[in-house]
Amino acid sequence: MSRPKEEEPSLLHGKRLVITGVLTDASIAWHTARIAQEHGAEIVLTGFGRAIRLTERSAKRLPDPPPVVELDINDPEHMANLVADLEERWGAVDGALHAIAYAPEDALGGNFLDTPAESAATAFLTSAFSYKTLATGLLPLMRAAGGGSLVALDFDNSTAWPAYDWMGVSKSALQSVTRYLARYLGDDGIRVNAVAAGPLATVAAKSIPGIEEFVDAWHQRAPLPWDIHDPDPVARMVCVLLSDWMPATTGEIIHVDGGFHAISLDRRTSDEDA
């Protein structure tokens, strides 16, 4: 008689994960948290300022409502409090999602040439340098876990987008920070990657002037259909990277964008010309 197959553990069984950036249940971070829980992870969410109320409401919509800890990533005291909470709660952390970005209004919307240095610095500090802040803050807890995985949400800025301006520069910096973190954290068994998503109808996206131009470009160029209302494909990739299924992948910028990044021209126009 053949023995019955043992049920394989879920993708993220037993993982202790920190998920930043949850505002509403339309966000990539919220869907990442949902999928992570469905695959066996324990999670803690972070929120900030008045928006933390949105995070707390969204947390209640998850399969197992998780705790929410306040985190202004630019406030060292907040980072220390988060680490203290996680140390008491779990004693170790297996991974985290960095879904943090912000640029002042005068750093977006076609103001590139007139943006003051202070606003550009704010965009960089919050959107790129903060990945290093999160990584080094969690480092002792990830060492205690024997390593793990860090993932950042990115929007590929290998070309200059209309109106994206200094946020685009900050996203380019985020990719570089990803590579340097991968270099310096590899000896600790920590993988560091970023997921470059296509445009999605999130709260963050709605704050970007001219986002409609991004969406139109995707419809013209991406070889696979792209649904701006479906963060699920991006969230799935994040969860795969947070799992043990990618043990030798680090320093990567993985695109989940319907293939947009791989196509040089608008497909419809070029196909008609052919």
N, C-alpha and C positions, 0 to 999 in steps of 0.2 A: 504494500500500500504506500502511495506517495503521501508525504506529510503535507498538511495544509501550509500554504505560504503565510509567512508572518507579515503582518501589515507594516508597511514602511512608515517611518515617522514623517510628519509633515515637514515641509520645506524649511520652516523656521522654528521647529519644535525646540522649546526651551530657551530661545534667544531673548535677551533683554535689550530692548531697543529704545533709543531716544528719537522722537519724531518732532522736529521743529516745523514751524510755518503753517500749522493748521488754522485756517480762519473759518471757512465754510465747508460743507460737505461736497462742494464742487472742486475743491483744491486737490492737487496731486498728492500733497502730504496727507490729507484725510483718507484718500483712497489707498495710499501706501499703508497707513495705519490699519485700515479695514482688512486688506489682504494679509498683512502681517499677522493680525489676530486670527484670521481664518486658517492660517498655516502654523499656528501654535506659539506665536511670540507673545511675550509680555511687553507692554509698551508704556512709556511715559510721554505725554505731550508737553510742549512748552508754548507759552503765549506771552504777550507783552502789552503793558499799559491798558488803555480802555478796550483794546481789541481782545484782551484776554477773556472777556465775557463771551465773545463769539466763539473762541476756542472751547470754552467750557460747555457752551450749548452744543457745539459740533461733537464734542467728546461723548455726549449722551446719546448720540445717534450711532455710535460704533457698537459692534456686537457685544463687547464687554467694556463699558465706559471706564476709561483709564484716568489716573490722576493727571492734573495739569499743574505745572510748576512755572512760575513767572521767570522769564529770561529776556532781558535786554542784553543782546550779545555784546554791546559796547560798554557794559557796566561790569567791571571785574567782580563786584560784590554779588551781582546776580549769578555770574558763572560759578563763584565759590559756593553760593547757596544751593545751586543745582547739583553740584558735585557732592556736597554734604548730604543732600536728600537721597541721591542715588546710592551713595556709599552705605547709608543706613538701610535703605530699602532693599538693595540687591547685593551690595558688596563688590559688584563687578558689572561691566557693561560690554555687550558683544558688538554693538554697532549703533550708528546714528545716521539720520537723514538731515542734511543741511539744506533747508528750504527758506533761506533768509536773503532778502534783497530789498534795497531801498535807494532811491535817488530823489533829491529835491526837485521840485517842479522846474526850476531854472536850469536843470541839467538834462532836460528832456525836451522833446517837441520842436526840434530845429534850432535850439539855442546854443548849439555846440560852441560856436565861436565866441559867444558872450558869457558862457558859464564861468562864474568866479571859481577860483581855486578851492575855496572852502566847500563849495557844493560838490565839485568833482571828488574832493578828498572824502566827503561824507559817503558818496556813492561807493567809492573803493573800499572804505573801511567797513561799511555794513554789508556789502555784497560780495566781497572777495577776501579781504583780510580776515573776516569773521570765520571763514572756514578753518584757518589756522587757529583762531581763538577757541573754537569748539573742539578741534582736534587735540590741542595741548591741554585744555581743561579736562577732557575725558581720558587723556592718556594713562594716568595711573589706574583708572578703573578698567581700561581695556587691557592693560598689562596684567591686571589681576585675573582677567578672563582668558589670558593666554593668547591674545590677539583679537582680531575681528575685522570689521569692515565699516568704512565711512563712505557715504555717497552724497554728492551735492547735485542740486538741480541747476541745469545750465540752459542757456539759449545760445546756440552757436553763433559767435560773432566773427567768423572768419571773413565776412564781408561787412561793409558799412551799411546799416539799415536806416531807412528814413525815420527821423524823430527819436530813434533809440539812444543816440548820442552817448553821453557819459555812462549810462547803464550798459551800453554795448562795450565800451572800454573796460568797464568793471567785469563784465562776463568774460572778456578775453583774459583779464587778470585772474579770474577764478579758475580758468583752465590751467594757467601756469601754476597757480597755488596748488592745484590738484597734483600736478606732476612733481612739484618739490616736496609736498607732503608724502607722496608715494616713496620718494627717494629717502627721506629721513625717518619714516616710520616702518619701513620694510623689515628692519632688524627686530622690531617688536611683533612681527607677524600681523601687522595691520595693513590691510589693503585700502587704497584710496582711489576712488573713481568719481566721475561725474556723468550724469545722463542729460544729454542735450535734447530737449523736447521740442516738438513743433508747437505752434501757437494754440493755446487753449483758452476757453472762456472762463477764466478765473478772476477773482477780485484784483489780483496783481496785474493781470493783463489789461483789465479795463482802465487802469490808471495810466497806461502808456498811450500818449497821443498818436493817432494814425495806425492803431493796431489793425484796422480793417485792411490796410495795404499788405500786411503780413499774410492775412488769411487769404486774400485774393491771389497772392503769389503762390501759396501752397496749393490751391485748387488748380492752378495752371501747371505747376511743375512737378509735384510729388507723384511718383508712379503708382503708389498705393493710395486708396481713398483715405483722407484725413478728416476726422470728425472733431471739431473744436470743442464739442461738448462731452467728449469721452476721455477722461484722464486715465482710464484703466490700463491701456497698454504701457504708458509711462510708469505707472505705479507697479505694474508687474515686473518690469525690468529692474526697478529699484529693489524690489524684494528679492529677486534672483541675486543681485549683487550683494545684498545683505546676508544672504545664505552662504552655505559652505560649497555651493555648486560651482563657484568661480574661484578656486583656491589659488590660481596662478595669474590672476588678472588684476593689475594695478596700474595707476597712472593713465588710465584710459578715459577718453571722452566718447561715450557710447550714444549714438544717435537713435532716438525713437521719434521719427519725424515723417514716416511714410516714404522714406527714401529721398526726401527733398534735397538733402545735402550732396547727394551723389549725382544729381542731374544738373548740367551746366546751363541749359536753356529751357524756356517754357516749352513743354512737350507738345502742347496742342499746336502752337505756331510752327515749330520745327517739323512736326510730323506732316502738317499740311503742305509745307514747302517741299518736303521730300516727295 
